[in-house]
Amino acid sequence: MYIEKLNVLNFKNYSSEEISLSPEINLVTGLNGSGKTNLLDAIHCLSLGKSAFSTQEQNLILTHQPFLSVLGFFHKSGKSYEVRYDYQKGSKKVILLDGKAYDRLSDHIGRFPVVMINPDDQKIIREGSEERRKFFDQLFCQIDHHYLTQLMHYVHLLKQRNALLKEWKESSGKKDYVLLDSYDAPLLRLNKELYDKRQKYTAHFMTYFLLQYKKLTEDKEQMKIVYQSDVAKEDFAGLFHKNRERDQILERTTLGIHKDDFIFTIGEQQAVKHFGSQGQQKSFVIALKLAQLEMMREFSKTEPILLLDDIFDKLDDERIHHLVHNIAGTTSGQIFITDARPERSMEIIRLLKREIRIFHVSKGEIVVSDK
């Protein structure tokens, strides 16, 4: 799968740009702040229906403009598709496939798989459990649409239950336990179903992850991902009901898969974020992302697009050479690479003997380079 042509209108710092792309490697150069990452984010919006960096669509619109539009022409399994991502201030975003809007935006997830690797990915290791759940949920939602539907239903019920608990705390009226039961029954069922899927997919993911980490580094330390969940506890349903009083005091649901974590360890069960070196942490994150790509390829039966945003920063030439060749060996699909210092990566990329198109970005304008 690849994008043949990309049009952006009023997207971030781009007013109006149209570029034809290589189906293999696209190198985007330019100074920091010129808009290289924004170009990759436009592709992310087309593929996943949302920005990789902002949850607010209004933040994606060019200053002083009322709307934005991103248009991509995809080739997948011998067929051509036109995907459009539109947003106007004061309205909901719209995603159109071949000119037709989806009834549900969630139906778009997984159709045009993409994996992005960028410096912010260090958050997956260094920050709290929410970042790790987000990483794995994004993967599982792209490979299993039923998982996405179940997760959306769970989040909806959780919000309703938490709103009810808050209402009880703020009022001195009679508590409606019948209504609470109507939330708890499906929540308990979804907890079990989502837990089972997370456990199964995480075990499958580990096979890809360990292989990728071994290819990236000669580090002999044992790396591991341990999935932790309240649902694994004996008689989770009983604990969930016993926890009602505490939930009422705190005005939120304190047990469930929304509290799950994925523990990353090195050696003798030591946390990677505390005991892993900077190099080990960077290799760990890249291995996570490349494993994500391989698992998505397996389930989608197509080659995901790979977006590499400034991942060569702080790497010497030898490490860049090793990383590029490892990535190229992992995917035969379309790759986008951004680099503020293209001279350090251009010659290495050319050694791959794959079709390369080079773009230079300056102040929101894109020029095809002949270098």
VEXMI-583898 format. One line per field, with one value per residue (C-alpha): residue number from 1; residue in one letter; x, y, z. Coordinates in Angstrom, 1 decimal, decimal comma. Layout:
<rs>
pos <- NUM / ...
code <- A / ...
X <- X / ...
Y <- Y / ...
Z <- Z / ...
</rs>
This chain:
<rs>
pos <- 1 / 2 / 3 / 4 / 5 / 6 / 7 / 8 / 9 / 10 / 11 / 12 / 13 / 14 / 15 / 16 / 17 / 18 / 19 / 20 / 21 / 22 / 23 / 24 / 25 / 26 / 27 / 28 / 29 / 30 / 31 / 32 / 33 / 34 / 35 / 36 / 37 / 38 / 39 / 40 / 41 / 42 / 43 / 44 / 45 / 46 / 47 / 48 / 49 / 50 / 51 / 52 / 53 / 54 / 55 / 56 / 57 / 58 / 59 / 60 / 61 / 62 / 63 / 64 / 65 / 66 / 67 / 68 / 69 / 70 / 71 / 72 / 73 / 74 / 75 / 76 / 77 / 78 / 79 / 80 / 81 / 82 / 83 / 84 / 85 / 86 / 87 / 88 / 89 / 90 / 91 / 92 / 93 / 94 / 95 / 96 / 97 / 98 / 99 / 100 / 101 / 102 / 103 / 104 / 105 / 106 / 107 / 108 / 109 / 110 / 111 / 112 / 113 / 114 / 115 / 116 / 117 / 118 / 119 / 120 / 121 / 122 / 123 / 124 / 125 / 126 / 127 / 128 / 129 / 130 / 131 / 132 / 133 / 134 / 135 / 136 / 137 / 138 / 139 / 140 / 141 / 142 / 143 / 144 / 145 / 146 / 147 / 148 / 149 / 150 / 151 / 152 / 153 / 154 / 155 / 156 / 157 / 158 / 159 / 160 / 161 / 162 / 163 / 164 / 165 / 166 / 167 / 168 / 169 / 170 / 171 / 172 / 173 / 174 / 175 / 176 / 177 / 178 / 179 / 180 / 181 / 182 / 183 / 184 / 185 / 186 / 187 / 188 / 189 / 190 / 191 / 192 / 193 / 194 / 195 / 196 / 197 / 198 / 199 / 200 / 201 / 202 / 203 / 204 / 205 / 206 / 207 / 208 / 209 / 210 / 211 / 212 / 213 / 214 / 215 / 216 / 217 / 218 / 219 / 220 / 221 / 222 / 223 / 224 / 225 / 226 / 227 / 228 / 229 / 230 / 231 / 232 / 233 / 234 / 235 / 236 / 237 / 238 / 239 / 240 / 241 / 242 / 243 / 244 / 245 / 246 / 247 / 248 / 249 / 250 / 251 / 252 / 253 / 254 / 255 / 256 / 257 / 258 / 259 / 260 / 261 / 262 / 263 / 264 / 265 / 266 / 267 / 268 / 269 / 270 / 271 / 272 / 273 / 274 / 275 / 276 / 277 / 278 / 279 / 280 / 281 / 282 / 283 / 284 / 285 / 286 / 287 / 288 / 289 / 290 / 291 / 292 / 293 / 294 / 295 / 296 / 297 / 298 / 299 / 300 / 301 / 302 / 303 / 304 / 305 / 306 / 307 / 308 / 309 / 310 / 311 / 312 / 313 / 314 / 315 / 316 / 317 / 318 / 319 / 320 / 321 / 322 / 323 / 324 / 325 / 326 / 327 / 328 / 329 / 330 / 331 / 332 / 333 / 334 / 335 / 336 / 337 / 338 / 339 / 340 / 341 / 342 / 343 / 344 / 345 / 346 / 347 / 348 / 349 / 350 / 351 / 352 / 353 / 354 / 355 / 356 / 357 / 358 / 359 / 360 / 361 / 362 / 363 / 364 / 365 / 366 / 367 / 368 / 369 / 370 / 371
code <- M / Y / I / E / K / L / N / V / L / N / F / K / N / Y / S / S / E / E / I / S / L / S / P / E / I / N / L / V / T / G / L / N / G / S / G / K / T / N / L / L / D / A / I / H / C / L / S / L / G / K / S / A / F / S / T / Q / E / Q / N / L / I / L / T / H / Q / P / F / L / S / V / L / G / F / F / H / K / S / G / K / S / Y / E / V / R / Y / D / Y / Q / K / G / S / K / K / V / I / L / L / D / G / K / A / Y / D / R / L / S / D / H / I / G / R / F / P / V / V / M / I / N / P / D / D / Q / K / I / I / R / E / G / S / E / E / R / R / K / F / F / D / Q / L / F / C / Q / I / D / H / H / Y / L / T / Q / L / M / H / Y / V / H / L / L / K / Q / R / N / A / L / L / K / E / W / K / E / S / S / G / K / K / D / Y / V / L / L / D / S / Y / D / A / P / L / L / R / L / N / K / E / L / Y / D / K / R / Q / K / Y / T / A / H / F / M / T / Y / F / L / L / Q / Y / K / K / L / T / E / D / K / E / Q / M / K / I / V / Y / Q / S / D / V / A / K / E / D / F / A / G / L / F / H / K / N / R / E / R / D / Q / I / L / E / R / T / T / L / G / I / H / K / D / D / F / I / F / T / I / G / E / Q / Q / A / V / K / H / F / G / S / Q / G / Q / Q / K / S / F / V / I / A / L / K / L / A / Q / L / E / M / M / R / E / F / S / K / T / E / P / I / L / L / L / D / D / I / F / D / K / L / D / D / E / R / I / H / H / L / V / H / N / I / A / G / T / T / S / G / Q / I / F / I / T / D / A / R / P / E / R / S / M / E / I / I / R / L / L / K / R / E / I / R / I / F / H / V / S / K / G / E / I / V / V / S / D / K
X <- 0,0 / 1,2 / 0,1 / 0,6 / -0,3 / -1,0 / -2,9 / -3,0 / -5,1 / -4,9 / -3,3 / -1,1 / 1,6 / 0,6 / -1,7 / -2,0 / 0,5 / 0,3 / 3,1 / 3,5 / 5,2 / 7,5 / 5,9 / 9,1 / 11,2 / 10,4 / 13,0 / 11,6 / 14,3 / 14,3 / 15,1 / 13,5 / 10,1 / 9,7 / 6,8 / 8,4 / 6,6 / 3,3 / 3,5 / 3,7 / 0,9 / -1,3 / -0,8 / -1,5 / -4,8 / -5,8 / -4,9 / -6,2 / -8,7 / -6,8 / -3,6 / -0,6 / 0,0 / -3,2 / -6,6 / -8,2 / -9,0 / -9,0 / -5,3 / -4,6 / -6,1 / -3,7 / -4,0 / -6,9 / -8,5 / -11,9 / -11,3 / -8,7 / -8,6 / -6,2 / -6,6 / -4,6 / -4,7 / -3,9 / -3,0 / -3,9 / -4,1 / -4,3 / -7,0 / -7,0 / -8,8 / -9,4 / -9,3 / -10,3 / -10,0 / -12,0 / -12,7 / -14,4 / -14,5 / -17,7 / -18,4 / -17,4 / -14,5 / -15,5 / -13,6 / -14,6 / -13,7 / -14,1 / -16,3 / -18,6 / -18,6 / -18,5 / -21,6 / -19,2 / -15,7 / -14,5 / -15,2 / -12,2 / -9,7 / -7,5 / -8,3 / -5,1 / -2,7 / 0,2 / 3,0 / 4,7 / 8,0 / 9,0 / 11,0 / 7,8 / 7,6 / 9,9 / 6,8 / 5,7 / 8,5 / 9,0 / 5,5 / 2,4 / 0,3 / -2,0 / 0,7 / 1,3 / -2,4 / -2,7 / 0,1 / -1,3 / -4,9 / -4,1 / -2,4 / -5,2 / -7,9 / -6,3 / -6,0 / -9,4 / -12,4 / -14,5 / -11,9 / -12,3 / -16,1 / -15,9 / -13,4 / -15,6 / -18,6 / -16,5 / -15,4 / -19,0 / -20,3 / -17,4 / -18,2 / -21,8 / -20,9 / -18,5 / -21,0 / -23,5 / -21,0 / -20,3 / -24,0 / -24,4 / -21,6 / -23,0 / -26,6 / -28,0 / -30,8 / -31,5 / -28,9 / -30,2 / -28,5 / -30,6 / -29,1 / -25,7 / -26,3 / -27,3 / -23,8 / -21,9 / -23,2 / -22,0 / -18,8 / -17,9 / -18,5 / -16,5 / -13,7 / -13,3 / -13,6 / -11,1 / -8,7 / -8,7 / -7,9 / -5,2 / -3,6 / -3,7 / -2,5 / 0,3 / 1,7 / 1,6 / 3,2 / 6,1 / 7,3 / 7,7 / 9,2 / 11,9 / 13,0 / 13,1 / 15,1 / 17,6 / 18,1 / 18,5 / 21,1 / 23,6 / 22,5 / 22,4 / 20,1 / 16,7 / 13,8 / 10,2 / 6,7 / 4,4 / 0,7 / -0,9 / -4,6 / -7,1 / -9,2 / -6,6 / -7,3 / -9,3 / -13,1 / -12,7 / -16,5 / -16,7 / -13,9 / -15,6 / -18,8 / -17,0 / -15,2 / -18,4 / -18,1 / -14,6 / -15,7 / -18,5 / -16,0 / -13,5 / -16,3 / -14,7 / -14,4 / -11,2 / -11,0 / -11,0 / -9,1 / -8,9 / -6,2 / -4,2 / -0,5 / 2,2 / 5,4 / 8,7 / 11,6 / 15,3 / 17,4 / 16,2 / 12,7 / 14,1 / 12,1 / 13,5 / 12,6 / 14,8 / 17,6 / 17,8 / 20,4 / 19,4 / 20,5 / 18,5 / 15,4 / 15,6 / 16,2 / 13,3 / 10,9 / 11,9 / 11,5 / 8,0 / 7,1 / 8,6 / 6,9 / 3,6 / 4,3 / 4,9 / 1,8 / -0,4 / 1,0 / 0,0 / -3,5 / -4,3 / -2,7 / -1,2 / 2,1 / 1,5 / 3,0 / 5,9 / 6,5 / 9,9 / 10,1 / 13,5 / 14,6 / 18,2 / 18,7 / 21,7 / 22,8 / 26,2 / 26,6 / 27,2 / 24,0 / 22,0 / 23,4 / 22,4 / 19,0 / 18,1 / 19,1 / 17,2 / 14,0 / 14,4 / 14,7 / 11,5 / 9,3 / 9,0 / 6,3 / 6,3 / 8,6 / 8,6 / 11,7 / 12,2 / 15,7 / 16,9 / 20,4 / 19,9 / 23,6 / 24,0 / 21,3 / 21,0 / 24,0 / 23,1 / 19,5 / 20,7 / 22,7 / 19,3 / 18,9 / 15,2 / 13,3 / 13,9 / 12,1 / 13,5 / 11,5 / 12,7 / 10,3 / 10,8 / 8,2 / 5,3 / 6,3 / 7,4 / 10,0 / 11,0 / 14,8 / 17,0 / 19,8
Y <- 0,0 / 3,5 / 7,1 / 8,3 / 12,0 / 14,2 / 17,6 / 19,8 / 22,9 / 25,2 / 22,3 / 23,6 / 25,8 / 24,8 / 27,0 / 24,9 / 22,2 / 19,3 / 16,6 / 13,4 / 10,7 / 7,8 / 4,4 / 3,5 / 6,1 / 9,8 / 11,9 / 15,3 / 17,8 / 21,3 / 23,3 / 22,6 / 24,2 / 24,3 / 21,8 / 18,5 / 16,8 / 18,5 / 16,7 / 13,3 / 14,3 / 15,0 / 11,4 / 10,2 / 12,1 / 10,4 / 6,9 / 7,1 / 9,9 / 12,0 / 13,9 / 12,1 / 15,2 / 17,1 / 16,0 / 19,3 / 19,6 / 23,4 / 23,3 / 21,8 / 24,7 / 27,3 / 30,6 / 32,8 / 30,2 / 28,7 / 25,1 / 22,5 / 19,7 / 16,9 / 14,7 / 11,5 / 9,1 / 5,6 / 2,4 / -0,8 / -4,4 / -3,2 / -0,7 / 3,1 / 5,0 / 8,7 / 9,6 / 13,0 / 14,5 / 17,7 / 19,9 / 23,3 / 25,3 / 24,8 / 21,4 / 17,8 / 16,4 / 14,4 / 11,5 / 10,6 / 7,4 / 7,9 / 10,9 / 9,2 / 10,0 / 7,2 / 6,6 / 6,0 / 7,4 / 4,3 / 2,3 / 4,0 / 2,7 / -0,1 / 0,3 / 2,2 / 1,2 / 3,5 / 3,4 / 6,5 / 6,7 / 10,0 / 11,4 / 11,7 / 7,9 / 7,9 / 8,8 / 5,2 / 4,1 / 7,1 / 8,3 / 6,6 / 3,6 / 5,7 / 6,1 / 2,4 / 1,5 / 4,1 / 2,5 / -1,1 / 0,0 / 1,8 / -1,3 / -3,7 / -1,4 / -1,4 / -5,2 / -6,0 / -3,9 / -5,7 / -4,8 / -1,2 / -1,5 / -3,1 / -0,5 / 2,4 / 0,8 / 0,3 / 3,9 / 5,1 / 3,0 / 4,1 / 7,7 / 7,1 / 5,3 / 7,9 / 10,7 / 8,8 / 8,4 / 12,1 / 12,9 / 10,8 / 12,6 / 16,1 / 15,3 / 14,0 / 12,2 / 8,5 / 6,4 / 4,5 / 1,2 / -0,3 / 2,2 / 1,4 / -2,3 / -1,6 / -0,1 / -2,7 / -5,8 / -4,9 / -3,3 / -6,6 / -8,5 / -6,1 / -6,1 / -9,9 / -9,8 / -7,0 / -8,5 / -11,8 / -10,0 / -7,8 / -10,9 / -12,8 / -10,0 / -9,0 / -12,5 / -12,5 / -9,1 / -10,2 / -12,6 / -9,8 / -7,4 / -9,7 / -10,4 / -6,7 / -5,8 / -8,5 / -7,2 / -3,6 / -4,3 / -6,9 / -6,2 / -9,5 / -8,3 / -10,0 / -7,6 / -8,4 / -6,9 / -7,9 / -7,2 / -6,3 / -6,0 / -5,9 / -8,4 / -11,1 / -11,1 / -13,9 / -13,1 / -9,8 / -9,3 / -9,6 / -7,1 / -4,8 / -4,8 / -4,5 / -1,4 / 0,5 / 2,5 / 3,6 / 4,5 / 6,7 / 8,5 / 9,1 / 9,7 / 7,4 / 3,7 / 2,5 / -1,1 / -2,3 / -2,5 / 1,3 / 0,9 / -1,8 / -1,4 / -3,0 / -3,2 / -3,0 / -4,8 / -5,4 / -8,2 / -9,3 / -7,7 / -4,2 / -1,3 / -0,1 / 3,5 / 3,4 / 0,9 / 1,0 / 3,2 / 6,0 / 3,7 / 0,7 / 2,9 / 4,2 / 0,7 / -0,6 / 2,0 / 1,5 / -2,3 / -1,7 / 0,3 / -2,1 / -5,0 / -3,0 / -2,7 / -6,5 / -7,4 / -4,9 / -6,4 / -9,9 / -9,0 / -6,5 / -8,5 / -5,3 / -3,3 / -0,4 / 3,0 / 3,9 / 7,4 / 8,1 / 11,6 / 12,8 / 9,4 / 9,9 / 12,7 / 12,1 / 8,9 / 8,6 / 7,6 / 3,9 / 3,7 / 5,5 / 3,1 / 0,0 / 1,4 / 2,3 / -1,1 / -2,8 / -0,8 / -1,4 / -5,1 / -5,1 / -3,4 / -3,3 / -0,7 / 3,1 / 5,0 / 8,7 / 10,1 / 13,6 / 14,9 / 18,4 / 17,4 / 15,3 / 15,0 / 12,5 / 10,2 / 10,7 / 8,7 / 5,8 / 5,8 / 5,7 / 2,5 / 0,7 / 0,9 / 1,7 / 4,6 / 7,8 / 11,1 / 14,1 / 17,1 / 20,3 / 22,2 / 25,8 / 28,0 / 25,8 / 25,4 / 22,1 / 21,9 / 18,6 / 18,3 / 17,0 / 16,0
Z <- 0,0 / -0,7 / -1,3 / -4,8 / -4,3 / -1,3 / -1,2 / 1,8 / 2,2 / 5,3 / 7,3 / 10,1 / 8,4 / 4,8 / 2,9 / -0,3 / -1,4 / -3,8 / -4,1 / -6,0 / -3,9 / -4,4 / -3,6 / -1,8 / 0,1 / 0,6 / 2,3 / 3,7 / 4,6 / 6,0 / 9,1 / 12,4 / 12,5 / 8,7 / 8,6 / 8,0 / 10,8 / 9,8 / 6,4 / 8,1 / 10,4 / 7,4 / 6,3 / 9,9 / 9,7 / 6,4 / 7,7 / 11,3 / 11,2 / 13,8 / 14,4 / 16,0 / 18,1 / 18,9 / 20,1 / 19,0 / 15,3 / 15,5 / 16,4 / 12,9 / 10,9 / 9,4 / 11,4 / 10,5 / 8,2 / 8,8 / 7,6 / 6,5 / 4,0 / 3,4 / 0,3 / -0,4 / -3,3 / -2,1 / -3,9 / -2,1 / -3,3 / -7,0 / -6,4 / -6,1 / -3,3 / -2,6 / 1,1 / 2,3 / 5,8 / 6,2 / 9,2 / 9,5 / 12,7 / 14,6 / 12,9 / 13,2 / 11,2 / 8,2 / 6,5 / 3,0 / 1,1 / -2,7 / -2,0 / 0,5 / 4,2 / 6,7 / 8,8 / 11,7 / 11,7 / 13,5 / 10,3 / 8,8 / 11,4 / 10,1 / 6,4 / 5,6 / 8,3 / 9,3 / 11,9 / 13,0 / 14,9 / 16,4 / 19,4 / 21,5 / 21,6 / 24,6 / 26,5 / 26,1 / 28,4 / 30,7 / 31,4 / 33,1 / 32,1 / 29,9 / 27,3 / 27,1 / 27,0 / 24,2 / 22,2 / 22,5 / 22,0 / 18,8 / 17,5 / 18,6 / 17,2 / 13,8 / 13,6 / 15,2 / 14,5 / 17,0 / 19,7 / 18,7 / 19,0 / 22,4 / 23,7 / 22,5 / 24,3 / 27,4 / 27,5 / 27,0 / 29,9 / 32,1 / 31,5 / 32,4 / 35,5 / 36,7 / 36,0 / 38,2 / 41,0 / 40,8 / 40,9 / 44,0 / 45,7 / 44,9 / 45,9 / 49,2 / 47,4 / 47,1 / 45,3 / 42,3 / 42,6 / 39,8 / 37,4 / 38,7 / 38,2 / 34,5 / 34,0 / 36,0 / 34,3 / 30,8 / 32,2 / 33,9 / 30,6 / 28,6 / 31,1 / 30,7 / 26,9 / 26,4 / 29,0 / 27,1 / 23,8 / 25,3 / 26,9 / 23,6 / 21,4 / 23,8 / 23,8 / 20,0 / 19,9 / 22,1 / 19,4 / 17,0 / 19,6 / 20,8 / 17,2 / 16,3 / 19,5 / 18,7 / 15,2 / 16,4 / 19,0 / 20,1 / 23,7 / 25,6 / 28,3 / 28,4 / 27,5 / 28,5 / 28,4 / 31,2 / 30,9 / 34,3 / 34,9 / 37,8 / 35,8 / 36,3 / 40,0 / 41,5 / 41,7 / 39,9 / 39,8 / 43,5 / 44,0 / 41,6 / 43,6 / 46,9 / 45,6 / 45,1 / 48,4 / 47,5 / 44,0 / 45,4 / 47,6 / 44,8 / 42,2 / 39,7 / 38,8 / 40,4 / 39,0 / 35,4 / 32,2 / 32,0 / 34,8 / 33,0 / 32,4 / 30,3 / 32,3 / 30,3 / 32,0 / 31,4 / 32,9 / 36,3 / 36,1 / 36,4 / 34,9 / 31,5 / 32,4 / 35,5 / 34,6 / 30,8 / 29,2 / 26,7 / 23,9 / 25,3 / 25,7 / 22,2 / 20,8 / 22,9 / 21,5 / 17,9 / 18,4 / 19,8 / 16,7 / 14,2 / 16,0 / 15,6 / 11,9 / 11,5 / 13,5 / 11,5 / 8,2 / 9,4 / 10,3 / 7,6 / 4,8 / 3,5 / 4,0 / 6,4 / 5,6 / 7,8 / 9,0 / 10,5 / 12,1 / 13,1 / 14,5 / 13,4 / 16,0 / 18,3 / 16,4 / 14,8 / 11,2 / 12,0 / 14,0 / 11,4 / 8,7 / 10,9 / 11,7 / 8,1 / 6,8 / 9,6 / 8,8 / 5,1 / 5,9 / 8,0 / 5,4 / 1,6 / 1,9 / 1,5 / 3,9 / 4,8 / 6,6 / 8,0 / 8,7 / 9,5 / 8,4 / 5,2 / 4,4 / 7,2 / 5,9 / 2,2 / 1,1 / 3,4 / 2,1 / -1,4 / -0,7 / -0,3 / -4,0 / -3,7 / -5,5 / -3,5 / -3,8 / -1,9 / -0,8 / 0,8 / 3,1 / 3,9 / 5,7 / 4,7 / 1,0 / -0,5 / -3,3 / -5,0 / -4,7 / -7,6 / -5,2
</rs>
